[in-house]
Amino acid sequence: MPKNTSLIFQISGMATTLIYDRIALRDCVAEGKSVFEWKDAKAKAEISALMEEVFRG
């Protein structure tokens, strides 16, 4: 793939990581914070797992 191709075009397939509809995700966005600045460990773990899958394969 060409070097100037954006990341979105380099990702193929679907993610297998599950992200649940958690109130914590809504609350942290409403407060202007990331899930990593919030107190819900499960929400942090889900987003961390998704990031790991997307960026490390």
PDB file of N, CA, C and O in Angstrom:
ATOM      1  N   MET A   1       0.847  -1.184   0.000  1.00  0.00           N
ATOM      2  CA  MET A   1       0.000   0.000   0.000  1.00  0.00           C
ATOM      3  C   MET A   1       0.891   1.246   0.000  1.00  0.00           C
ATOM      4  O   MET A   1       1.918   1.262   0.679  1.00  0.00           O
ATOM      5  N   PRO A   2       0.518   2.285  -0.745  1.00  0.00           N
ATOM      6  CA  PRO A   2       1.330   3.509  -0.773  1.00  0.00           C
ATOM      7  C   PRO A   2       1.451   4.133   0.607  1.00  0.00           C
ATOM      8  O   PRO A   2       0.541   4.026   1.430  1.00  0.00           O
ATOM      9  N   LYS A   3       2.586   4.788   0.856  1.00  0.00           N
ATOM     10  CA  LYS A   3       2.829   5.390   2.161  1.00  0.00           C
ATOM     11  C   LYS A   3       1.838   6.483   2.509  1.00  0.00           C
ATOM     12  O   LYS A   3       1.561   6.697   3.690  1.00  0.00           O
ATOM     13  N   ASN A   4       1.297   7.178   1.532  1.00  0.00           N
ATOM     14  CA  ASN A   4       0.395   8.280   1.812  1.00  0.00           C
ATOM     15  C   ASN A   4      -1.062   7.843   1.983  1.00  0.00           C
ATOM     16  O   ASN A   4      -1.944   8.689   2.136  1.00  0.00           O
ATOM     17  N   THR A   5      -1.320   6.554   1.960  1.00  0.00           N
ATOM     18  CA  THR A   5      -2.674   6.061   2.162  1.00  0.00           C
ATOM     19  C   THR A   5      -3.055   6.240   3.630  1.00  0.00           C
ATOM     20  O   THR A   5      -2.285   5.878   4.519  1.00  0.00           O
ATOM     21  N   SER A   6      -4.219   6.786   3.882  1.00  0.00           N
ATOM     22  CA  SER A   6      -4.635   7.025   5.266  1.00  0.00           C
ATOM     23  C   SER A   6      -4.898   5.711   5.993  1.00  0.00           C
ATOM     24  O   SER A   6      -5.133   4.672   5.376  1.00  0.00           O
ATOM     25  N   LEU A   7      -4.853   5.786   7.314  1.00  0.00           N
ATOM     26  CA  LEU A   7      -5.016   4.605   8.162  1.00  0.00           C
ATOM     27  C   LEU A   7      -6.324   3.892   7.901  1.00  0.00           C
ATOM     28  O   LEU A   7      -6.374   2.662   7.930  1.00  0.00           O
ATOM     29  N   ILE A   8      -7.379   4.636   7.648  1.00  0.00           N
ATOM     30  CA  ILE A   8      -8.691   4.013   7.478  1.00  0.00           C
ATOM     31  C   ILE A   8      -8.723   3.066   6.288  1.00  0.00           C
ATOM     32  O   ILE A   8      -9.471   2.089   6.298  1.00  0.00           O
ATOM     33  N   PHE A   9      -7.927   3.338   5.268  1.00  0.00           N
ATOM     34  CA  PHE A   9      -7.905   2.464   4.111  1.00  0.00           C
ATOM     35  C   PHE A   9      -6.950   1.287   4.304  1.00  0.00           C
ATOM     36  O   PHE A   9      -7.001   0.324   3.538  1.00  0.00           O
ATOM     37  N   GLN A  10      -6.095   1.349   5.297  1.00  0.00           N
ATOM     38  CA  GLN A  10      -5.170   0.267   5.570  1.00  0.00           C
ATOM     39  C   GLN A  10      -5.807  -0.822   6.428  1.00  0.00           C
ATOM     40  O   GLN A  10      -5.344  -1.962   6.426  1.00  0.00           O
ATOM     41  N   ILE A  11      -6.853  -0.483   7.152  1.00  0.00           N
ATOM     42  CA  ILE A  11      -7.523  -1.441   8.028  1.00  0.00           C
ATOM     43  C   ILE A  11      -8.485  -2.281   7.186  1.00  0.00           C
ATOM     44  O   ILE A  11      -9.338  -1.738   6.483  1.00  0.00           O
ATOM     45  N   SER A  12      -8.347  -3.573   7.260  1.00  0.00           N
ATOM     46  CA  SER A  12      -9.257  -4.435   6.521  1.00  0.00           C
ATOM     47  C   SER A  12      -9.964  -5.356   7.504  1.00  0.00           C
ATOM     48  O   SER A  12      -9.413  -5.725   8.541  1.00  0.00           O
ATOM     49  N   GLY A  13     -11.171  -5.714   7.167  1.00  0.00           N
ATOM     50  CA  GLY A  13     -11.944  -6.595   8.037  1.00  0.00           C
ATOM     51  C   GLY A  13     -12.645  -5.833   9.146  1.00  0.00           C
ATOM     52  O   GLY A  13     -12.601  -4.604   9.211  1.00  0.00           O
ATOM     53  N   MET A  14     -13.284  -6.585  10.007  1.00  0.00           N
ATOM     54  CA  MET A  14     -14.025  -5.987  11.107  1.00  0.00           C
ATOM     55  C   MET A  14     -13.335  -6.305  12.423  1.00  0.00           C
ATOM     56  O   MET A  14     -12.677  -7.335  12.566  1.00  0.00           O
ATOM     57  N   ALA A  15     -13.493  -5.418  13.362  1.00  0.00           N
ATOM     58  CA  ALA A  15     -12.942  -5.632  14.696  1.00  0.00           C
ATOM     59  C   ALA A  15     -13.740  -6.736  15.395  1.00  0.00           C
ATOM     60  O   ALA A  15     -14.944  -6.880  15.185  1.00  0.00           O
ATOM     61  N   THR A  16     -13.060  -7.490  16.208  1.00  0.00           N
ATOM     62  CA  THR A  16     -13.735  -8.548  16.969  1.00  0.00           C
ATOM     63  C   THR A  16     -13.972  -8.140  18.421  1.00  0.00           C
ATOM     64  O   THR A  16     -14.684  -8.826  19.155  1.00  0.00           O
ATOM     65  N   THR A  17     -13.374  -7.022  18.833  1.00  0.00           N
ATOM     66  CA  THR A  17     -13.530  -6.537  20.199  1.00  0.00           C
ATOM     67  C   THR A  17     -14.936  -5.988  20.393  1.00  0.00           C
ATOM     68  O   THR A  17     -15.431  -5.227  19.561  1.00  0.00           O
ATOM     69  N   LEU A  18     -15.571  -6.368  21.478  1.00  0.00           N
ATOM     70  CA  LEU A  18     -16.917  -5.885  21.786  1.00  0.00           C
ATOM     71  C   LEU A  18     -16.835  -4.635  22.665  1.00  0.00           C
ATOM     72  O   LEU A  18     -16.090  -4.600  23.645  1.00  0.00           O
ATOM     73  N   ILE A  19     -17.601  -3.626  22.307  1.00  0.00           N
ATOM     74  CA  ILE A  19     -17.732  -2.410  23.100  1.00  0.00           C
ATOM     75  C   ILE A  19     -19.204  -2.304  23.480  1.00  0.00           C
ATOM     76  O   ILE A  19     -20.069  -2.192  22.611  1.00  0.00           O
ATOM     77  N   TYR A  20     -19.478  -2.337  24.748  1.00  0.00           N
ATOM     78  CA  TYR A  20     -20.855  -2.274  25.211  1.00  0.00           C
ATOM     79  C   TYR A  20     -21.298  -0.824  25.372  1.00  0.00           C
ATOM     80  O   TYR A  20     -20.473   0.067  25.570  1.00  0.00           O
ATOM     81  N   ASP A  21     -22.596  -0.599  25.288  1.00  0.00           N
ATOM     82  CA  ASP A  21     -23.171   0.735  25.446  1.00  0.00           C
ATOM     83  C   ASP A  21     -23.218   1.057  26.937  1.00  0.00           C
ATOM     84  O   ASP A  21     -24.218   0.804  27.609  1.00  0.00           O
ATOM     85  N   ARG A  22     -22.136   1.612  27.434  1.00  0.00           N
ATOM     86  CA  ARG A  22     -22.001   1.893  28.866  1.00  0.00           C
ATOM     87  C   ARG A  22     -22.337   3.346  29.168  1.00  0.00           C
ATOM     88  O   ARG A  22     -21.995   4.248  28.404  1.00  0.00           O
ATOM     89  N   ILE A  23     -22.999   3.554  30.276  1.00  0.00           N
ATOM     90  CA  ILE A  23     -23.308   4.913  30.737  1.00  0.00           C
ATOM     91  C   ILE A  23     -22.013   5.679  30.968  1.00  0.00           C
ATOM     92  O   ILE A  23     -21.960   6.889  30.746  1.00  0.00           O
ATOM     93  N   ALA A  24     -20.972   4.987  31.411  1.00  0.00           N
ATOM     94  CA  ALA A  24     -19.685   5.636  31.680  1.00  0.00           C
ATOM     95  C   ALA A  24     -19.143   6.325  30.425  1.00  0.00           C
ATOM     96  O   ALA A  24     -18.582   7.417  30.513  1.00  0.00           O
ATOM     97  N   LEU A  25     -19.308   5.694  29.259  1.00  0.00           N
ATOM     98  CA  LEU A  25     -18.824   6.301  28.021  1.00  0.00           C
ATOM     99  C   LEU A  25     -19.566   7.603  27.737  1.00  0.00           C
ATOM    100  O   LEU A  25     -18.959   8.590  27.320  1.00  0.00           O
ATOM    101  N   ARG A  26     -20.847   7.604  27.956  1.00  0.00           N
ATOM    102  CA  ARG A  26     -21.650   8.831  27.747  1.00  0.00           C
ATOM    103  C   ARG A  26     -21.275   9.911  28.765  1.00  0.00           C
ATOM    104  O   ARG A  26     -21.135  11.085  28.423  1.00  0.00           O
ATOM    105  N   ASP A  27     -21.117   9.493  30.011  1.00  0.00           N
ATOM    106  CA  ASP A  27     -20.804  10.449  31.079  1.00  0.00           C
ATOM    107  C   ASP A  27     -19.455  11.119  30.863  1.00  0.00           C
ATOM    108  O   ASP A  27     -19.332  12.333  31.027  1.00  0.00           O
ATOM    109  N   CYS A  28     -18.445  10.340  30.496  1.00  0.00           N
ATOM    110  CA  CYS A  28     -17.120  10.939  30.330  1.00  0.00           C
ATOM    111  C   CYS A  28     -17.090  11.894  29.145  1.00  0.00           C
ATOM    112  O   CYS A  28     -16.420  12.925  29.209  1.00  0.00           O
ATOM    113  N   VAL A  29     -17.795  11.578  28.069  1.00  0.00           N
ATOM    114  CA  VAL A  29     -17.866  12.499  26.929  1.00  0.00           C
ATOM    115  C   VAL A  29     -18.604  13.774  27.325  1.00  0.00           C
ATOM    116  O   VAL A  29     -18.199  14.872  26.943  1.00  0.00           O
ATOM    117  N   ALA A  30     -19.676  13.632  28.084  1.00  0.00           N
ATOM    118  CA  ALA A  30     -20.436  14.806  28.534  1.00  0.00           C
ATOM    119  C   ALA A  30     -19.591  15.719  29.423  1.00  0.00           C
ATOM    120  O   ALA A  30     -19.799  16.931  29.454  1.00  0.00           O
ATOM    121  N   GLU A  31     -18.643  15.132  30.141  1.00  0.00           N
ATOM    122  CA  GLU A  31     -17.744  15.898  31.009  1.00  0.00           C
ATOM    123  C   GLU A  31     -16.513  16.403  30.270  1.00  0.00           C
ATOM    124  O   GLU A  31     -15.687  17.117  30.839  1.00  0.00           O
ATOM    125  N   GLY A  32     -16.395  16.027  28.999  1.00  0.00           N
ATOM    126  CA  GLY A  32     -15.240  16.459  28.213  1.00  0.00           C
ATOM    127  C   GLY A  32     -13.977  15.696  28.552  1.00  0.00           C
ATOM    128  O   GLY A  32     -12.872  16.224  28.428  1.00  0.00           O
ATOM    129  N   LYS A  33     -14.137  14.449  28.981  1.00  0.00           N
ATOM    130  CA  LYS A  33     -12.991  13.623  29.361  1.00  0.00           C
ATOM    131  C   LYS A  33     -12.949  12.379  28.486  1.00  0.00           C
ATOM    132  O   LYS A  33     -13.927  12.023  27.829  1.00  0.00           O
ATOM    133  N   SER A  34     -11.798  11.731  28.495  1.00  0.00           N
ATOM    134  CA  SER A  34     -11.696  10.445  27.803  1.00  0.00           C
ATOM    135  C   SER A  34     -12.080   9.340  28.776  1.00  0.00           C
ATOM    136  O   SER A  34     -12.159   9.561  29.984  1.00  0.00           O
ATOM    137  N   VAL A  35     -12.312   8.167  28.245  1.00  0.00           N
ATOM    138  CA  VAL A  35     -12.665   7.040  29.095  1.00  0.00           C
ATOM    139  C   VAL A  35     -11.504   6.696  30.043  1.00  0.00           C
ATOM    140  O   VAL A  35     -11.721   6.111  31.104  1.00  0.00           O
ATOM    141  N   PHE A  36     -10.278   7.059  29.659  1.00  0.00           N
ATOM    142  CA  PHE A  36      -9.114   6.764  30.500  1.00  0.00           C
ATOM    143  C   PHE A  36      -8.997   7.710  31.683  1.00  0.00           C
ATOM    144  O   PHE A  36      -8.240   7.447  32.617  1.00  0.00           O
ATOM    145  N   GLU A  37      -9.733   8.797  31.651  1.00  0.00           N
ATOM    146  CA  GLU A  37      -9.774   9.735  32.782  1.00  0.00           C
ATOM    147  C   GLU A  37     -10.971   9.455  33.691  1.00  0.00           C
ATOM    148  O   GLU A  37     -11.166  10.145  34.692  1.00  0.00           O
ATOM    149  N   TRP A  38     -11.752   8.471  33.354  1.00  0.00           N
ATOM    150  CA  TRP A  38     -12.986   8.165  34.076  1.00  0.00           C
ATOM    151  C   TRP A  38     -12.760   7.020  35.037  1.00  0.00           C
ATOM    152  O   TRP A  38     -11.695   6.402  35.033  1.00  0.00           O
ATOM    153  N   LYS A  39     -13.747   6.733  35.856  1.00  0.00           N
ATOM    154  CA  LYS A  39     -13.596   5.762  36.943  1.00  0.00           C
ATOM    155  C   LYS A  39     -14.074   4.342  36.616  1.00  0.00           C
ATOM    156  O   LYS A  39     -13.912   3.445  37.443  1.00  0.00           O
ATOM    157  N   ASP A  40     -14.648   4.118  35.451  1.00  0.00           N
ATOM    158  CA  ASP A  40     -15.202   2.801  35.110  1.00  0.00           C
ATOM    159  C   ASP A  40     -14.130   1.907  34.489  1.00  0.00           C
ATOM    160  O   ASP A  40     -13.732   2.116  33.343  1.00  0.00           O
ATOM    161  N   ALA A  41     -13.668   0.921  35.237  1.00  0.00           N
ATOM    162  CA  ALA A  41     -12.587   0.034  34.789  1.00  0.00           C
ATOM    163  C   ALA A  41     -12.998  -0.818  33.589  1.00  0.00           C
ATOM    164  O   ALA A  41     -12.179  -1.082  32.709  1.00  0.00           O
ATOM    165  N   LYS A  42     -14.265  -1.249  33.546  1.00  0.00           N
ATOM    166  CA  LYS A  42     -14.715  -2.077  32.425  1.00  0.00           C
ATOM    167  C   LYS A  42     -14.705  -1.285  31.120  1.00  0.00           C
ATOM    168  O   LYS A  42     -14.290  -1.801  30.083  1.00  0.00           O
ATOM    169  N   ALA A  43     -15.160  -0.039  31.168  1.00  0.00           N
ATOM    170  CA  ALA A  43     -15.158   0.809  29.971  1.00  0.00           C
ATOM    171  C   ALA A  43     -13.729   1.050  29.496  1.00  0.00           C
ATOM    172  O   ALA A  43     -13.457   1.001  28.297  1.00  0.00           O
ATOM    173  N   LYS A  44     -12.826   1.306  30.422  1.00  0.00           N
ATOM    174  CA  LYS A  44     -11.409   1.503  30.074  1.00  0.00           C
ATOM    175  C   LYS A  44     -10.842   0.253  29.407  1.00  0.00           C
ATOM    176  O   LYS A  44     -10.134   0.342  28.404  1.00  0.00           O
ATOM    177  N   ALA A  45     -11.156  -0.904  29.967  1.00  0.00           N
ATOM    178  CA  ALA A  45     -10.634  -2.162  29.436  1.00  0.00           C
ATOM    179  C   ALA A  45     -11.149  -2.424  28.026  1.00  0.00           C
ATOM    180  O   ALA A  45     -10.399  -2.884  27.165  1.00  0.00           O
ATOM    181  N   GLU A  46     -12.426  -2.135  27.786  1.00  0.00           N
ATOM    182  CA  GLU A  46     -12.994  -2.351  26.453  1.00  0.00           C
ATOM    183  C   GLU A  46     -12.341  -1.451  25.410  1.00  0.00           C
ATOM    184  O   GLU A  46     -11.991  -1.914  24.324  1.00  0.00           O
ATOM    185  N   ILE A  47     -12.178  -0.191  25.726  1.00  0.00           N
ATOM    186  CA  ILE A  47     -11.568   0.744  24.782  1.00  0.00           C
ATOM    187  C   ILE A  47     -10.099   0.403  24.587  1.00  0.00           C
ATOM    188  O   ILE A  47      -9.592   0.505  23.469  1.00  0.00           O
ATOM    189  N   SER A  48      -9.410   0.005  25.633  1.00  0.00           N
ATOM    190  CA  SER A  48      -8.016  -0.408  25.524  1.00  0.00           C
ATOM    191  C   SER A  48      -7.873  -1.620  24.607  1.00  0.00           C
ATOM    192  O   SER A  48      -6.967  -1.675  23.775  1.00  0.00           O
ATOM    193  N   ALA A  49      -8.770  -2.586  24.763  1.00  0.00           N
ATOM    194  CA  ALA A  49      -8.739  -3.785  23.923  1.00  0.00           C
ATOM    195  C   ALA A  49      -8.993  -3.429  22.463  1.00  0.00           C
ATOM    196  O   ALA A  49      -8.347  -3.978  21.571  1.00  0.00           O
ATOM    197  N   LEU A  50      -9.921  -2.521  22.214  1.00  0.00           N
ATOM    198  CA  LEU A  50     -10.200  -2.097  20.840  1.00  0.00           C
ATOM    199  C   LEU A  50      -8.985  -1.388  20.240  1.00  0.00           C
ATOM    200  O   LEU A  50      -8.615  -1.652  19.096  1.00  0.00           O
ATOM    201  N   MET A  51      -8.369  -0.500  21.000  1.00  0.00           N
ATOM    202  CA  MET A  51      -7.190   0.197  20.509  1.00  0.00           C
ATOM    203  C   MET A  51      -6.063  -0.788  20.217  1.00  0.00           C
ATOM    204  O   MET A  51      -5.365  -0.659  19.211  1.00  0.00           O
ATOM    205  N   GLU A  52      -5.889  -1.758  21.086  1.00  0.00           N
ATOM    206  CA  GLU A  52      -4.857  -2.771  20.896  1.00  0.00           C
ATOM    207  C   GLU A  52      -5.105  -3.525  19.588  1.00  0.00           C
ATOM    208  O   GLU A  52      -4.179  -3.753  18.810  1.00  0.00           O
ATOM    209  N   GLU A  53      -6.350  -3.906  19.356  1.00  0.00           N
ATOM    210  CA  GLU A  53      -6.699  -4.657  18.148  1.00  0.00           C
ATOM    211  C   GLU A  53      -6.481  -3.810  16.898  1.00  0.00           C
ATOM    212  O   GLU A  53      -5.936  -4.303  15.911  1.00  0.00           O
ATOM    213  N   VAL A  54      -6.890  -2.566  16.924  1.00  0.00           N
ATOM    214  CA  VAL A  54      -6.800  -1.719  15.742  1.00  0.00           C
ATOM    215  C   VAL A  54      -5.347  -1.351  15.433  1.00  0.00           C
ATOM    216  O   VAL A  54      -4.928  -1.417  14.278  1.00  0.00           O
ATOM    217  N   PHE A  55      -4.586  -0.970  16.438  1.00  0.00           N
ATOM    218  CA  PHE A  55      -3.257  -0.449  16.184  1.00  0.00           C
ATOM    219  C   PHE A  55      -2.156  -1.509  16.177  1.00  0.00           C
ATOM    220  O   PHE A  55      -1.085  -1.277  15.616  1.00  0.00           O
ATOM    221  N   ARG A  56      -2.399  -2.656  16.785  1.00  0.00           N
ATOM    222  CA  ARG A  56      -1.361  -3.688  16.824  1.00  0.00           C
ATOM    223  C   ARG A  56      -1.743  -4.958  16.078  1.00  0.00           C
ATOM    224  O   ARG A  56      -0.913  -5.839  15.852  1.00  0.00           O
ATOM    225  N   GLY A  57      -3.013  -5.033  15.702  1.00  0.00           N
ATOM    226  CA  GLY A  57      -3.445  -6.180  14.929  1.00  0.00           C
ATOM    227  C   GLY A  57      -3.789  -7.312  15.706  1.00  0.00           C
ATOM    228  O   GLY A  57      -4.171  -8.345  15.155  1.00  0.00           O
TER     229      GLY A  57
END
